[in-house]
Amino acid sequence: MSSLQIHDIGRRRAWSIWSVALAVYVLAVLHRSSLGVAGLLAAERFHINATSLAAFTVLQLVVYAAMQVPVGVMLDRFGSRAMLLAGLAMMTVGQLVFAFTTSFGGAVLARAVLGAGDAMVFVSVIRLVTVWFLVRQAPLVTQLTGLVGQMGAILAAAPLAFLLDRLGWTGAFGLVSSLGVVLLIAVALLVKDSPYRRDEVVQVKLRALAQSVRTLWGNPGTRLGMWSHFTSQFAATVFTLLWGYPFLVQGLGWSEAAASTLLMAMTGWAVLSGLVLARLVGRLPYWRSWIVIGIVAAMVVPWTAVLLWPGPAPAWIVVVMAFTTATGGPAAMVGFDLARTFTPVQAIGRANGLVNVGGFTAALLTMALIGVVLDLVEPGGMDAYTLDDYRLALSVQYLFWGFGVVQILRYRRRGLAHLERVHPGATEQMRAGQPFVHPGIGTEGV
């Protein structure tokens, strides 16, 4: 970082910049989640089956995940403002095309462009949090970023369903795409990359890119963050973005209004649980990985009850299952906090990009597998799926939960050994409830 600080850290300007960037993230989540309530309409509009419907979201997330490393490199080099502007432009174009196209191929291309723009947003906001807020503020602001950002999922539930009903497909998605133009102006006018006169950019040449990524990937803290993100996030993403709504309506026999309400309630619960989790993580930095594992265990128990219940599970068990699943969103934010412990700020964009690959890779693989299993057990299409079909298909989640927990435990052990070797005293500091600040961050924000 440059030594000349010209703005206060963690004060009014920081909150203003974060608020504008957060609005962009809310819009990104709205775009990303828009098929959650439009999935059945999309199946009718494009005449597709479950595998093809899953292809929309899977491709979007494939593009999102594949771009995380190059986006991280560009973020460290060009800064958050430029990446937010580029991401907004791509999301606006992608959603506009999605509004007007009537072909499956055109819709797939539109979702790919949307995923590319979406890939630039979250890590850009997290980098702003890293440079504009005090180290002691960062865990709370990181949680708030993820949680308030999920307001986009609420907007993609009942409000978008209302717009689809009143305006139709083209009118609803066209209106949503226009929001990007407003935010483009706000970001251009209000967002500043750094509180320093000249933020130090990282000029990563192509020949050095592979080595840069290998170095970060070789750090067990980066992988611990990634596997924490992988294990805790995917179930909530799968449920809210694609398969939760059909499962509730077709599988469990819920009304469309009740299903939309539950999806919105999940977001509200995620906000509340995330605020509690932020304080817990801030006070117990040494136990962050175990907190993630505990939340995953809390998801698995009610999911097992819902899937094994003879007949449709009672509503209260489904609600418990949905709320514990929603808690996975805040738990995934812990992955970025873990990576920050092991990474200097000059490389935080690349590290966050690698972490962010985790949950979305798990989500896209799970979504795809659920679609494949549904089509294998019932070739008749979306209208023919039964509760037993959904039970079998949704069981693929256990593969990812189990594998992820094993990897978290593995890299927690390696990460602690790394800190003891490279930064003696760091683990004792975290055991005492004090966050460890990587020396590369400096002391300005402490």
ZIGIFEN-V955663 format. One line per field, one symbol per residue. phi: phi as a letter, one per 30 degrees, with the letter a starting at -180 (. if undefined). A space follows every 50 residues. Layout:
# ZIGIFEN-V955663
phi: ???
This chain:
# ZIGIFEN-V955663
phi: .ddcccbdcicedddddddddddddedddeddcddeccddddeddchbcd ddddeedddedddeddddddddddddccjddddddddddddddddddddc dccddddddddddddddeddddddddddddccbdeddeeddddddddded edddddcdedddddddcieddddddddddddddedddddcdbdadcdbdd ccdcdedcdedddddddddddddddddddedccddddddddbcddddddd dciddddddddddddedddddddddddddddddbddcedddddddddddd dddddddcddiddeedddddeddddddddeddddeddddddcbdddcddd dddddddeddddddddeddddddedddbddjedcdcedddeddddddded dddddedddddddddddddddcbejdddddedjcddcdeddicdcd
